[in-house]
């Protein structure tokens, strides 16, 4: 099984892009412990090295749905700013949401088109109206229908109808891709600061080890 998450620093300051990178590392560590594989699909870098404005990741594993749910929502990285020592703020927020699914691409095939002859009214002379030279073409997968009576030959109208259907299918796919992209960008603006679903902090530095001084051996 697999799942995706889109992590975004939204429109927050550069510390949020830094926090996203820290949270992504923590997520990977948690995934390793739980037997989940994490792959970075796409990332938008921040203006500082090693930071990200957003990152799209794909996760896979037996318990991936529960794992993804545990990292979904508003995430908080709680640590002092590495860039502004004067600020007292320590909470930096990131959002993590399942991205909208990619829009499927429609494969246009003439075998999926039903073409029938028909008669249409309007100008063009009685010959065209009496003969069934007009074409009604239906693309079954999408339900798109076009009627063409531009030419006096059935074969020419059929060719035009297929061309129009292909164009409309391609435009429909492009509109679907734009809608997915818009929905993904909307996630960047949906970041809610405060009331995080998960708060992570840097690991505490290990305490310095103290050497015990033994008594020097007495010589004889």
C-alpha positions in Angstrom: 0.0 0.0 0.0 1.1 3.6 -0.6 0.1 7.1 0.4 1.2 10.6 -0.4 1.7 13.7 1.7 2.3 17.3 0.7 4.3 19.3 3.3 4.2 23.0 2.9 5.7 26.0 4.8 2.9 28.1 3.4 3.6 31.8 3.3 5.6 31.7 6.6 9.1 33.1 7.2 12.3 31.3 6.2 12.2 29.6 9.6 9.2 27.6 8.5 11.1 26.3 5.5 13.9 25.3 7.9 11.3 23.7 10.1 9.9 21.7 7.2 13.3 20.2 6.5 13.7 19.3 10.2 10.2 17.7 10.3 10.9 15.8 7.1 14.0 14.2 8.7 12.0 13.4 11.8 9.3 11.8 9.6 11.9 9.7 7.9 13.3 8.5 11.2 9.8 7.6 12.4 9.1 5.8 9.1 12.2 3.7 9.5 11.2 2.6 13.0 7.7 1.6 11.7 8.9 -0.2 8.6 7.6 2.5 6.2 9.5 3.5 3.1 9.6 7.2 2.2 10.4 8.6 -1.2 10.6 12.3 -2.0 8.7 12.9 -5.3 9.2 16.7 -5.6 10.5 19.5 -3.5 10.6 23.3 -3.8 13.8 24.6 -2.0 13.8 27.5 0.4 16.1 30.5 0.2 18.5 28.9 2.6 20.6 25.8 1.9 18.9 22.6 3.1 15.5 24.1 3.5 12.2 23.5 1.7 9.1 25.6 1.0 7.3 22.4 0.1 7.9 18.7 -0.4 5.7 16.0 -1.9 6.5 12.5 -0.5 5.3 9.0 -1.3 5.2 6.4 1.5 4.7 2.7 1.2 4.4 -0.1 3.7 2.0 -2.4 5.5 0.9 0.2 8.0 1.2 3.3 5.8 -2.3 4.7 6.2 -2.0 4.9 10.0 1.5 6.3 9.6 0.4 9.0 7.2 -2.6 9.9 9.4 -0.2 10.4 12.4 1.7 13.0 10.3 -1.3 14.8 8.8 -2.4 18.2 9.9 -0.6 21.2 11.3 2.9 20.2 12.4 5.0 22.3 14.8 8.8 22.4 15.0 9.6 23.9 18.4 13.1 25.4 18.5 14.8 28.9 18.5 15.3 30.5 15.1 18.7 29.7 13.6 18.6 33.0 11.6 17.3 35.6 14.1 18.7 35.3 17.6 16.7 38.4 18.6 13.3 36.8 18.1 11.7 35.0 21.0 9.5 32.9 18.8 10.1 29.2 19.0 7.1 27.6 17.3 7.3 27.2 13.5 4.4 25.7 11.7 4.1 23.4 8.6 1.0 21.8 7.1 0.9 18.2 5.8 -2.0 17.1 3.8 -2.8 14.3 1.2 -2.5 16.0 -2.2 -5.3 15.8 -4.8 -4.8 12.8 -7.0 -3.2 13.4 -10.4 -5.7 13.8 -13.2 -5.8 10.8 -15.4 -4.9 11.2 -19.1 -7.5 10.2 -21.6 -6.2 8.1 -24.4 -8.1 9.0 -27.6 -8.8 6.1 -29.9 -11.1 6.2 -32.9 -12.5 2.8 -31.8 -14.1 4.6 -28.9 -16.0 6.9 -31.2 -19.5 6.1 -32.5 -20.0 7.8 -35.9 -23.4 7.9 -37.6 -24.7 9.8 -40.6 -27.5 12.4 -40.1 -29.3 15.2 -41.8 -29.1 18.8 -40.7 -31.0 21.8 -41.7 -29.8 25.3 -42.5 -28.1 26.7 -45.6 -26.1 24.6 -48.0 -28.6 23.5 -50.6 -31.1 20.6 -50.8 -28.5 18.1 -51.8 -26.8 18.2 -48.4 -30.0 18.1 -46.5 -31.4 15.1 -48.4 -28.3 13.1 -48.3 -27.0 11.9 -44.9 -23.6 13.5 -45.3 -23.6 15.2 -41.9 -21.9 13.3 -39.1 -22.8 12.9 -35.4 -19.8 11.6 -33.5 -19.9 10.5 -29.8 -16.8 9.8 -27.8 -18.0 7.1 -25.4 -15.5 7.4 -22.6 -16.1 11.1 -22.1 -19.6 11.5 -23.5 -18.6 14.3 -25.8 -20.7 14.7 -28.9 -20.1 16.8 -32.0 -22.2 17.2 -35.2 -20.4 18.3 -38.3 -22.0 19.2 -41.7 -19.3 21.5 -43.0 -18.6 19.4 -46.1 -20.8 17.6 -48.7 -18.9 14.4 -48.3 -19.5 12.1 -45.4 -15.8 11.1 -45.1 -14.6 14.7 -44.8 -17.2 15.5 -42.1 -16.1 12.3 -40.3 -12.5 13.4 -40.4 -13.4 16.8 -39.0 -15.6 15.3 -36.3 -12.8 13.1 -35.1 -10.3 16.0 -35.1 -12.8 18.1 -33.0 -13.4 15.3 -30.5 -9.6 14.8 -30.1 -9.1 18.5 -29.4 -12.0 18.6 -26.9 -10.7 15.6 -25.0 -7.2 17.1 -24.8 -8.6 20.4 -23.6 -10.6 18.5 -21.0 -7.5 16.7 -19.7 -5.6 20.0 -19.6 -8.4 21.7 -17.6 -8.4 18.7 -15.1 -4.6 19.1 -14.7 -5.0 22.8 -14.0 -7.7 22.0 -11.4 -5.4 19.6 -9.6 -2.5 22.1 -9.6 -4.8 24.8 -8.2 -6.0 22.4 -5.5 -2.5 21.6 -4.5 -1.5 25.3 -4.3 -4.5 25.9 -2.1 -3.0 23.6 0.5 -0.1 26.1 0.8 -2.7 28.8 1.9 -4.5 26.5 4.3 -1.8 26.4 6.9 -3.3 27.0 10.3 -0.9 28.3 12.9 -1.5 27.1 16.4 -3.2 24.0 17.9 -0.8 21.6 16.1 -1.7 18.0 15.6 2.0 17.1 16.2 4.9 18.9 17.9 8.5 17.9 17.4 11.6 19.3 19.1 15.4 18.8 18.5 16.9 15.9 20.4 18.6 17.0 23.6 22.3 17.2 23.4 24.0 14.3 25.2 25.4 15.2 28.6 29.2 15.3 28.7 30.7 12.1 30.1 32.7 12.5 33.3 35.8 10.5 33.8 36.3 9.1 37.2 39.8 9.6 38.4 41.3 6.6 39.9 44.0 6.6 42.6 47.5 6.3 41.2 49.1 2.9 41.9 51.6 3.2 44.8 55.1 2.1 43.9 57.2 -0.1 46.1 
